[in-house]
């Protein structure tokens, strides 16, 4: 491993550097070239010419193509011809290079190229005797010399950590991975277009925030020198977006990075992307319908289907998503009926009998209900299911249900044992909100390091009047995982957070 900025090169790397120096000595330094004009791309060539026969291409009135790409395959066909494959963002295509076409000097330069070099070529479209669509090269330019060799094309990147760490190599070696990230962009664009078409406004809110709020999570802390005080990287966009509803927007949303100082695993990365949407004069039932619509639209954009497969499970996004109250889900799984009134001590005893650990900051039956759900229900959900009616104690920003104020008008969407969305009819009573913040402060004193803080400015905003509002947070990364059948969140992040290399 390289230390103290000292470089050690393999034998292959030394050979490539010698080749590069030879080009420099001949005044052919490829890194001096600043621009190359393409008049098409490799996929477009295939789409346009694939159905022509060899003979038809020979008689076709063609304009020479100019394309650039990375050399991925190379084989000599005798002493005076070479077959090569180049790859660009959209595909790959064979090159047919002849000495009598290029001239002896240029042909010698082409034969000295390496896999991974980036070249621009000009030539005519042809088919070989075996029917392989190819470019018969008339001229070429070396645009960039690859000083490091690519991994073996069959083995790829063997070390999974290196796959993520050197994403650029992974993208070169695995075109399917490049397509996955194009699909990620399709997901985001689909969400934006649909929400924009409904008249909702995309906005930006601060990433550095003076108060941690909007979610139950541990923040990253930074110090702002100019104010000599600590700030947090945002754990949610919620409270700022709801301020905009107070200000008069009917619907606002933000797609952006969120930061939580928590563990890393197949489902979690310390920075991730969410879409949060807030719509005035609507409730959480409206958001259930909208959420299913968004999942359907993004699935059609990526898979052209509403029936998808994740792992070995077939998921039907066309059927209405199930809607189950959290208490009913717990009762079905355990037989315990939390609809019945009970004291916290009674609920705590029931939890103990089931072997559940009751945290010191738990002080309400609602905490116990949620504990039962996480332990006995969450991992059993496969098909899309809205779990609603979360206890008030674990929902400090959600409106209480008017028929049973132990619970809130809140839902989470679960698919394949994972949460994809969290939504509720927003609490817009400033008096209630102030008391809920105070309860969170008490939980923090009792050891809940994910409790939210008092946000008096937000309470004051509510005192100016916020209309009935529905709000949702949707995990973009998990949605992309679902739609692309990706096992780990690292597969859908271009540059996931990784442990530092061992430099010892």
DRENSE-695470 format. One record per residue (C-alpha): residue in one letter; y, z, x. Coordinates in steps of 0.1 Angstrom, whole numbers, plus 5000, padded with zeros to 4 digits. Each point is the difference from the previous one (the first is absolute). Layout:
AYZX
...
END
This chain:
X500050005000
X503549925012
X502150295011
X503650055011
X500849634991
X497649885027
X498149684990
X496449935008
X498749654991
X496549884994
X498749705019
X500649774970
X503650134997
X500649935037
X498749654996
X502349934971
X503050145019
X499149765029
X500049714975
X503350114987
X501550025035
X498749655007
X501849874969
X503250175012
X499749845034
X499749664983
X503250074979
X497850034969
X500650364990
X499050014963
X502250314993
X503049785007
X499449804968
X502150144972
X499249774970
X497349784986
X500449794969
X497149994976
X499949744973
X497050154982
X497450275003
X496250015004
X499250084964
X502349734987
X498249755023
X496650104986
X501349994964
X501549655005
X497349835020
X496750184995
X498749754973
X500749695021
X497049835018
X500149935037
X500649634993
X502750074975
X501950215025
X499849735026
X501849754977
X502450254984
X503749965008
X500650345015
X503050185014
X499050215030
X499650374993
X501750275021
X498450344997
X499650315022
X497350265002
X497950235022
X496949865017
X496950174986
X497249765011
X499649775029
X497249775012
X499949705024
X498549674988
X499349855034
X502649975027
X502549804980
X500250184966
X500450344986
X499550154965
X502150304992
X500950214969
X503450144993
X500950264974
X503350074982
X500950244972
X498449794974
X496849865016
X498449825029
X499349645010
X498249815027
X501849815028
X498649705017
X501549955034
X499349705023
X501249935035
X500849644992
X502350124972
X501850275019
X499949865035
X498250165030
X502750265009
X500550134964
X496250004994
X499550215031
X502650254987
X498250014966
X496750075016
X501550295018
X501050184968
X498450324988
X498950144967
X502950174984
X502749775015
X502549874974
X500649635001
X501949744980
X498449674994
X501049654987
X497449764988
X498249804973
X497550124975
X496449895004
X496450094992
X497250025026
X496649844996
X498950334985
X502849994974
X502150285016
X503749964991
X501950005033
X503349925017
X499849745027
X502550135024
X502649775014
X502050275018
X500250385002
X502250285013
X498850345012
X502350244981
X498750345011
X497450105026
X497550274988
X499850235030
X497350214984
X496749864987
X499150044964
X496950204990
X496849824996
X500349794968
X496750134986
X500350365009
X503750034992
X501650345008
X497150245003
X502150325001
X501350074965
X502950195014
X501049705021
X499849784969
X502950214985
X501850075033
X500149635010
X500549864966
X501449685015
X496649935016
X498250094967
X502249754981
X499249725026
X496350074999
X499650064962
X501849764977
X498750194970
X502150305012
X503149795002
X499449884965
X499650374989
X503550075011
X501349694983
X498350144968
X501850335006
X503349814998
X498849834969
X499450344984
X503550125008
X501649674989
X498150004967
X501250364993
X503649905008
X500049694979
X498550174970
X502450305002
X503049775007
X499149794970
X500150314978
X503650065012
X499150305023
X502250025031
X498550045035
X502050265020
X499950185033
X500250385004
X500450225031
X497050055024
X501750295017
X500450284974
X501550355001
X497450144976
X496349934997
X499349924964
X498549764975
X496450085010
X497650275012
X499649925037
X500850115036
X503049825014
X500849875035
X503150195012
X502849855022
X503250145013
X503349834992
X502350085030
X503249904983
X499550264973
X498050245021
X497450044973
X496449904993
X499249704977
X496849884985
X498449665000
X499649944963
X496750104983
X501049814968
X502949794986
X499950174966
X503050234999
X502549745012
X498749734976
X500350244971
X503650065010
X500649634995
X498650034964
X502650274995
X502649765013
X499249744974
X497349775013
X497449934973
X497249925025
X499950045038
X497249975025
X499450025038
X497249875022
X500250195033
X498650225026
X499150364993
X499250265028
X497750294996
X499050235029
X496450024991
X496649895013
X498749655007
X496849864984
X498849704982
X502350074971
X503050155018
X502649895025
X503050215008
X502349724990
X499149784971
X501649794973
X500750084964
X501649844970
X501950244978
X501549894967
X502150184975
X500849864965
X502450164976
X499050064963
X496349975007
X497150245004
X496850035019
X498049814974
X502249705007
X499250045037
X496250004993
X500449654985
X502349885027
X497750135028
X497049814987
X502149694997
X501150045037
X496450045011
X499049694981
X502849785013
X499450105036
X496349954997
X500649654986
X502449935029
X497550105026
X496649934985
X500749774970
X497850244980
X500150324981
X496550085010
X499950135036
X497550175022
X500750315022
X497150085022
X497049984977
X502050084968
X501049734975
X503550084985
X501349854968
X503850004999
X500049804967
X498750284978
X502550274989
X500050275026
X498550324987
X502350294991
X498750355003
X501750344998
X499450215032
X498750294979
X497549774982
X498949855033
X499350355014
X498250114968
X497849695001
X499150065037
X499650384999
X499750124964
X503050225006
X502749984972
X503450065014
X501649924966
X499150354991
X502850255009
X499150225029
X501850215026
X500349905036
X497650285010
X497449864975
X500449655014
X499950135036
X496750184992
X498549684986
X501049815031
X498450275022
X496849964980
X500049635008
X500650075037
X503549875000
X502650135024
X503250134983
X503049965023
X502450295004
X502949804984
X498049934969
X501650204972
X499349804968
X497049884981
X501349655006
X499250035037
X496450094991
X499749714977
X501249765027
X497650165024
X497149944977
X501149644995
X500249935038
X496650175006
X497949874971
X501649694985
X502149805025
X497049875021
X498149894969
X502649754988
X499249635008
X501549784973
X503850004994
X500950334982
X503350164992
X499650385003
X502950154980
X501350344989
X500450165034
X500950374998
X503650105002
X499450225030
X499149705023
X502649764984
X503550135009
X501849684991
X498149894969
X501050064963
X497950264982
X497949884971
X501850084968
X496750114982
X498650215028
X502550105027
X497350125024
X499649635008
X502249715009
X500449644990
X498649885033
X497249785012
X498349895031
X498049685003
X496650035017
X497749725010
X497050045024
X500750375005
X503549935012
X503450064985
X502249694998
X502950114979
X501850314988
X502449984970
X501650214974
X502650034973
X502850155022
X501350354996
X503649954990
X500850364989
X502250145029
X499350364989
X496349955001
X500249805032
X501950285017
X497350254990
X497349775012
X501749975034
X500250385002
X496250024993
X499449765028
X502050225024
X497850304990
X496949795007
X501449925034
X500450375007
X496450064990
X498849745025
X500249664983
X501549795029
X500149694977
X502250164974
X503349824993
X503450155007
X503050084978
X502149694995
X503250134983
X501749665002
X497149854980
X500350284975
X503749934997
X499349634995
X497750094971
X502850214986
X502149684995
X497149884978
X497049785009
X498549814971
X496250024992
X498549835030
X496649895011
X499249995038
X497149895021
X499050005036
X497449745010
X498249995034
X500449655014
X497550045028
X497250134978
X500749724975
X499649745028
X496850185012
X498649974965
X500949644995
X498749895034
X496950225001
X501250185031
X498350325010
X502850165020
X503750034995
X500349895037
X498649664989
X503049934978
X502750135024
X501149775027
X500750285024
X498350324988
X500650335017
X497450075027
X499250285024
X501549945034
X497849825026
X498150235023
X501749925033
X497950245021
END
